[in-house]
Amino acid sequence: MDLNGATWMVRSLDQPVSMVHLTSEQDVFAGGWHGRLTHWAEDGQHRWTAKTADRISSIALSEHQVVVASGLHVVSLDRNTGEERWSLALEGSADELVWWQGDIVALSSVYDIEHNDFIESAVWRISPDGTLLWVERMDERPWALVQTGEALLAGLGRPRCGHLDISDAPPFGHTTSPTDSPTTSGSDGRTQGLFGQTDGVVVSHLGTVLSTENSAIEHITCMVKGYVATSDTGLAVGRTDEGEMCWSSDGAPVSMQVEAMEQDGASQLWLARDDGVNSIVNVWATNQGHRKATGQFSRVRAMHGTSQRAAIGCEDGSVMVWDREMLARRLESGSSPSQAVDDRTSALQAKLRALRK
C-alpha cells in the first residue's frame, strides 16, 4: 500500500524539518533547520509558532514548558503560548536533552574543523527556571542518551567508550564496553537499554553482548518484542530480546527509523532509506517479517512514533502524520501486504514502471 494516500495530516513548516515529536496526547511538535518551532493540536489545528536562533535538534516537554536544543543554546518556551521563558548558552552545540528527576539534562559537543573531530563534550544539569546546577566536561562525546529503570545513561565514543551513569551529579559511574569499541547509537527498551557500537555489536546496559552485525550500528530501535539494529551499510536486522535473528532487509543507507503503532501485540517499524534527493519509507510488521506499506517522500530528516501515530519531517518542510486506525482501515481495504524483498529491487522496479508510463 502507498503511504502517500493514507496520511492523516499533512502540514508545512516552511523550512527543512530537523525534528518532529508526538506527545502522549498526540499533539505534534516540529522544529526546523532555521529555528522555527510549530505546535499543532491533536486534531491538527495550529496552536502556535515560535522562532529560535538556530537548528532545533532535540525537544523535551513538561506540563508547562517546551525545552529545545537550538544551536548553541537550550531554550525554554511556554507550552501554551510558545513565548520564550529563558535561554542558556552551552559550550559547543546543544545535541540532546531530556527531563530527568524534575531537571533538564543536556549534552553538548565542540567540533574542531582542523582536527576533523570532537575535541570536548559536556553534560549539563539545568533547573526548570534556567539555573545551571552543574556541568561535567569530558574528552569523549556522548553519542546517545538511554533511560532504563531508574538510570540515565550516556553512550561514549573514544577514548573511554562504554557508557556513563549520569543519573546524579558527578563523578559518574563508568561501565566499560565488552569489546572496547565506541558507541554510535542507543535506544530505550521496556526491559533493557541498548547501545550500538562501531564494531557492529549490540550490547545491553548491563554489558551483555546480544548480537553482532556486519558493520557499525547506525540506528537501533527497541520494539514491543525485541529490537531492530541497522548497520551503516543499509542492512536492517530484527532480533528477539535475547539477540536471535528473526528477519533482515538490505538496501540503501537508512536515514531514520522508529517504532510506531502497536498492532496485534507487536509494533511496526517505520524505516526511511535514502533514494537520491528523496527517501523511501517502509512500514514493517516486525512480528510477521513482512512489509505492509511503502511511500516515496522528500528526504526524511526526522521521525517519531507512539502507539497511536507516526510522524515524519522532510527536507522540503513537509510534516506528515499517520493515524493507527485510519492506516489499518486502508490496509484492510487495499491489496495484501507485499512479501519481504530486497529494497533495492523494489526501488528499481518502481523506476522501471515510471519509465513505462
C-alpha positions as CSV (number, residue, x, y, z in Angstrom):
1,M,0.0,0.0,0.0
2,D,1.2,3.5,-0.8
3,L,1.6,5.6,2.3
4,N,1.1,8.8,0.4
5,G,-2.7,8.1,0.2
6,A,-3.1,7.2,3.8
7,T,-1.8,10.3,5.7
8,W,-4.0,11.7,8.5
9,M,-2.3,15.1,8.5
10,V,0.0,17.0,6.1
11,R,1.4,20.4,7.1
12,S,4.4,22.6,6.1
13,L,7.0,24.1,8.4
14,D,8.1,26.4,5.6
15,Q,11.8,25.3,6.2
16,P,13.6,22.0,6.2
17,V,12.5,19.9,9.2
18,S,15.1,18.8,11.7
19,M,12.9,17.4,14.5
20,V,9.3,16.0,14.9
21,H,7.8,14.9,18.2
22,L,4.4,13.3,19.1
23,T,3.1,13.7,22.6
24,S,1.2,11.1,24.6
25,E,-1.9,13.3,23.8
26,Q,-0.9,13.0,20.1
27,D,-0.1,16.7,19.7
28,V,2.6,17.4,17.1
29,F,5.7,19.5,17.5
30,A,8.1,20.2,14.6
31,G,11.4,22.1,14.6
32,G,13.3,23.4,11.6
33,W,16.9,23.9,10.4
34,H,16.5,27.6,10.7
35,G,15.0,27.6,14.2
36,R,11.2,27.6,13.7
37,L,9.2,25.5,16.1
38,T,5.5,24.8,15.5
39,H,2.9,23.1,17.7
40,W,-0.2,21.5,16.2
41,A,-3.0,20.1,18.5
42,E,-4.2,16.5,18.5
43,D,-6.9,17.4,15.9
44,G,-4.4,19.1,13.6
45,Q,-5.2,22.7,14.5
46,H,-2.3,25.1,14.6
47,R,-1.6,26.2,18.2
48,W,1.5,28.4,17.9
49,T,4.8,29.0,16.1
50,A,7.9,30.3,17.7
51,K,11.3,31.4,16.4
52,T,14.6,30.3,17.9
53,A,18.1,31.3,16.8
54,D,19.3,28.1,15.2
55,R,18.6,24.5,14.1
56,I,16.4,22.6,16.6
57,S,17.9,19.2,17.3
58,S,16.1,17.9,20.3
59,I,12.9,18.6,22.4
60,A,11.9,17.8,26.0
61,L,8.4,18.5,27.3
62,S,7.0,19.1,30.8
63,E,3.5,20.1,31.8
64,H,4.2,23.8,31.4
65,Q,7.4,24.0,29.3
66,V,8.8,23.1,25.9
67,V,12.6,23.0,26.1
68,V,14.6,22.6,22.9
69,A,18.2,22.3,21.9
70,S,18.7,25.2,19.4
71,G,22.2,25.5,18.0
72,L,24.5,26.6,20.9
73,H,21.5,27.2,23.3
74,V,19.0,25.4,25.4
75,V,15.8,27.4,25.1
76,S,12.6,27.1,27.3
77,L,9.2,28.1,25.9
78,D,5.8,28.3,27.4
79,R,3.9,25.2,26.4
80,N,0.6,27.0,26.0
81,T,1.8,30.1,24.1
82,G,5.2,29.4,22.7
83,E,6.6,32.5,24.4
84,E,10.3,32.3,25.4
85,R,10.9,31.9,29.1
86,W,14.7,31.7,29.2
87,S,17.8,30.7,27.1
88,L,21.1,29.3,28.3
89,A,24.2,29.2,26.1
90,L,26.3,26.0,26.3
91,E,29.9,25.4,25.2
92,G,29.6,24.0,21.7
93,S,26.4,22.7,20.1
94,A,23.5,21.5,22.2
95,D,23.0,18.0,20.9
96,E,20.4,16.3,23.1
97,L,18.3,16.9,26.2
98,V,15.7,15.2,28.4
99,W,13.7,16.0,31.5
100,W,15.2,14.0,34.4
101,Q,14.1,14.0,38.0
102,G,12.5,17.4,37.6
103,D,15.5,19.0,35.9
104,I,16.9,19.2,32.4
105,V,19.9,17.2,31.4
106,A,21.6,18.3,28.2
107,L,24.6,17.1,26.2
108,S,26.9,19.4,24.2
109,S,29.9,18.9,22.0
110,V,32.6,21.1,20.4
111,Y,33.7,20.1,16.9
112,D,37.2,21.2,15.7
113,I,37.4,21.6,11.9
114,E,41.2,21.4,11.8
115,H,41.2,18.1,13.8
116,N,38.1,16.9,12.0
117,D,36.8,15.5,15.3
118,F,35.0,16.4,18.5
119,I,37.5,17.8,21.0
120,E,35.4,18.3,24.1
121,S,31.9,17.4,25.3
122,A,29.9,18.1,28.4
123,V,26.9,17.0,30.4
124,W,24.8,19.9,31.8
125,R,22.1,19.8,34.5
126,I,19.7,22.8,34.5
127,S,16.8,23.6,36.8
128,P,13.3,24.4,35.4
129,D,13.9,28.1,35.8
130,G,17.1,28.0,33.7
131,T,19.7,27.9,36.5
132,L,22.8,25.9,35.8
133,L,23.2,23.3,38.6
134,W,26.4,21.7,37.4
135,V,28.4,20.8,34.3
136,E,30.8,17.9,33.7
137,R,33.3,18.2,30.8
138,M,35.0,15.2,29.2
139,D,37.1,14.2,26.2
140,E,34.6,11.7,24.9
141,R,31.4,12.7,23.0
142,P,28.2,11.1,24.4
143,W,26.5,9.8,21.3
144,A,23.3,8.5,22.8
145,L,21.1,9.1,25.9
146,V,19.3,5.9,27.2
147,Q,16.8,5.8,30.0
148,T,16.4,2.4,31.7
149,G,14.8,1.8,35.0
150,E,16.0,4.5,37.5
151,A,19.1,5.2,35.4
152,L,20.0,7.8,32.8
153,L,23.0,6.5,30.7
154,A,25.2,8.2,28.1
155,G,26.9,6.1,25.5
156,L,30.5,7.2,24.9
157,G,32.9,7.5,22.0
158,R,36.7,7.2,22.3
159,P,38.8,7.1,24.4
160,R,36.8,5.5,27.2
161,C,33.9,4.0,25.2
162,G,31.2,2.1,27.2
163,H,28.7,4.3,29.0
164,L,28.3,6.7,31.9
165,D,25.6,6.7,34.5
166,I,24.6,10.4,34.6
167,S,21.5,10.0,36.8
168,D,23.1,12.1,39.6
169,A,25.8,14.7,40.0
170,P,29.4,13.7,39.0
171,P,31.6,11.8,39.5
172,F,29.8,9.4,37.1
173,G,30.0,5.6,37.3
174,H,31.5,4.2,34.1
175,T,30.7,0.8,32.5
176,T,33.3,-0.3,30.0
177,S,32.5,-1.7,26.6
178,P,32.9,-5.5,26.4
179,T,34.7,-5.1,23.0
180,D,36.3,-1.7,23.7
181,S,34.5,-0.1,20.7
182,P,32.9,3.4,20.6
183,T,29.2,3.7,21.0
184,T,27.3,5.1,17.9
185,S,23.6,4.8,18.9
186,G,21.2,3.8,21.7
187,S,17.6,3.0,22.5
188,D,15.3,2.9,25.5
189,G,13.8,-0.6,26.0
190,R,10.9,-1.9,28.1
191,T,13.2,-4.3,29.9
192,Q,16.7,-3.2,29.0
193,G,18.6,-0.3,27.4
194,L,20.6,-1.0,24.3
195,F,23.8,0.5,22.7
196,G,25.1,0.0,19.2
197,Q,28.8,0.2,18.5
198,T,31.2,0.8,15.6
199,D,32.2,-2.9,15.5
200,G,28.6,-4.0,14.8
201,V,28.0,-5.2,18.4
202,V,24.7,-4.5,20.2
203,V,25.2,-4.5,24.0
204,S,22.7,-4.2,26.8
205,H,23.1,-1.6,29.6
206,L,24.3,-4.4,31.8
207,G,27.2,-5.1,29.4
208,T,25.9,-8.2,27.8
209,V,26.7,-8.7,24.1
210,L,23.4,-9.5,22.3
211,S,24.3,-9.6,18.7
212,T,26.9,-8.6,16.1
213,E,26.0,-7.2,12.7
214,N,28.1,-6.8,9.5
215,S,29.4,-3.2,10.3
216,A,28.9,-0.2,12.6
217,I,25.4,0.2,14.1
218,E,23.9,3.4,12.7
219,H,20.5,3.0,14.3
220,I,19.0,0.8,17.0
221,T,15.3,0.7,18.0
222,C,13.7,-1.3,20.8
223,M,10.3,-2.8,19.8
224,V,7.5,-4.3,21.8
225,K,9.2,-7.6,21.2
226,G,12.9,-7.5,20.5
227,Y,14.9,-4.8,18.7
228,V,16.0,-3.7,15.2
229,A,19.6,-2.8,14.5
230,T,20.6,-1.1,11.3
231,S,24.2,-1.0,10.1
232,D,25.9,1.8,8.1
233,T,25.8,-0.4,5.0
234,G,22.0,-0.4,5.0
235,L,21.3,-3.9,6.5
236,A,18.4,-3.8,8.9
237,V,18.1,-6.9,11.2
238,G,15.1,-7.7,13.5
239,R,16.0,-9.7,16.6
240,T,14.4,-11.0,19.8
241,D,15.3,-9.6,23.2
242,E,18.0,-12.2,23.5
243,G,19.5,-11.4,20.1
244,E,18.1,-14.2,18.0
245,M,17.6,-13.1,14.4
246,C,14.0,-13.0,13.1
247,W,14.3,-11.2,9.7
248,S,16.5,-8.9,7.7
249,S,16.2,-6.3,4.9
250,D,19.1,-5.0,2.9
251,G,19.1,-1.8,0.8
252,A,20.2,1.8,0.6
253,P,21.5,3.6,3.7
254,V,19.0,4.2,6.4
255,S,18.5,7.8,7.4
256,M,15.8,7.3,10.1
257,Q,13.9,4.5,11.9
258,V,11.3,4.5,14.6
259,E,8.8,2.2,16.4
260,A,5.2,3.2,16.0
261,M,1.6,1.9,16.1
262,E,1.2,-1.3,18.1
263,Q,-0.9,-3.9,16.3
264,D,-1.8,-7.4,17.4
265,G,0.5,-7.3,20.4
266,A,3.6,-6.1,18.4
267,S,4.8,-2.9,17.0
268,Q,5.6,-1.6,13.5
269,L,9.0,-0.4,12.3
270,W,8.9,2.8,10.2
271,L,12.2,2.9,8.3
272,A,13.4,5.5,5.8
273,R,16.1,4.8,3.2
274,D,17.9,7.4,1.1
275,D,16.9,7.4,-2.6
276,G,18.8,10.2,-4.2
277,V,17.2,13.5,-3.2
278,N,14.2,11.6,-1.8
279,S,13.6,8.9,0.8
280,I,11.7,5.6,0.6
281,V,9.7,4.9,3.8
282,N,8.8,1.3,4.5
283,V,6.5,0.1,7.3
284,W,7.4,-3.4,8.6
285,A,5.3,-5.7,10.7
286,T,8.2,-6.9,12.8
287,N,6.3,-9.8,14.4
288,Q,5.5,-11.2,10.9
289,G,8.6,-10.2,9.0
290,H,6.9,-8.5,6.0
291,R,6.5,-5.0,4.7
292,K,3.0,-3.6,5.0
293,A,3.3,-0.2,3.2
294,T,5.7,2.0,1.4
295,G,6.0,5.5,0.1
296,Q,8.4,8.0,-1.5
297,F,8.9,11.4,0.0
298,S,11.3,14.3,0.1
299,R,14.5,13.4,2.0
300,V,13.3,12.4,5.5
301,R,15.2,14.3,8.3
302,A,13.1,13.4,11.4
303,M,10.8,10.6,12.6
304,H,8.8,9.9,15.8
305,G,6.2,7.4,16.8
306,T,3.7,6.5,19.5
307,S,1.4,3.5,19.9
308,Q,-1.3,5.5,18.0
309,R,0.6,7.6,15.4
310,A,3.7,8.0,13.3
311,A,5.2,11.3,12.1
312,I,8.0,12.3,9.6
313,G,9.6,15.6,8.8
314,C,11.2,16.2,5.4
315,E,13.8,18.3,3.6
316,D,11.1,20.2,1.7
317,G,9.4,21.3,5.0
318,S,6.6,18.7,4.9
319,V,5.3,17.3,8.2
320,M,3.2,14.2,7.8
321,V,1.3,12.2,10.4
322,W,-0.4,8.8,10.1
323,D,-3.1,7.5,12.5
324,R,-3.3,3.9,13.5
325,E,-7.0,3.3,13.0
326,M,-7.0,5.1,9.6
327,L,-4.0,3.3,8.4
328,A,-5.4,-0.1,9.5
329,R,-8.6,0.6,7.5
330,R,-6.6,1.5,4.4
331,L,-4.6,-1.7,4.8
332,E,-7.7,-3.8,5.2
333,S,-9.4,-2.3,2.2
334,G,-6.3,-2.5,0.0
335,S,-4.3,-5.3,-1.5
336,S,-2.5,-7.9,0.7
337,P,0.9,-6.9,2.2
338,S,3.9,-7.3,-0.1
339,Q,6.3,-10.1,0.8
340,A,9.7,-9.2,2.3
341,V,12.0,-8.5,-0.6
342,D,15.3,-6.6,-1.2
343,D,14.6,-2.9,-1.0
344,R,17.0,-2.1,-3.9
345,T,15.0,-4.4,-6.1
346,S,11.7,-2.8,-5.2
347,A,13.1,0.7,-5.9
348,L,14.4,-0.4,-9.3
349,Q,11.0,-1.9,-10.2
350,A,9.3,1.3,-9.3
351,K,11.6,3.3,-11.5
352,L,11.0,0.9,-14.4
353,R,7.3,1.2,-14.0
354,A,7.5,5.0,-14.0
355,L,9.5,4.9,-17.3
356,R,6.8,2.9,-19.0
357,K,4.1,5.4,-18.3
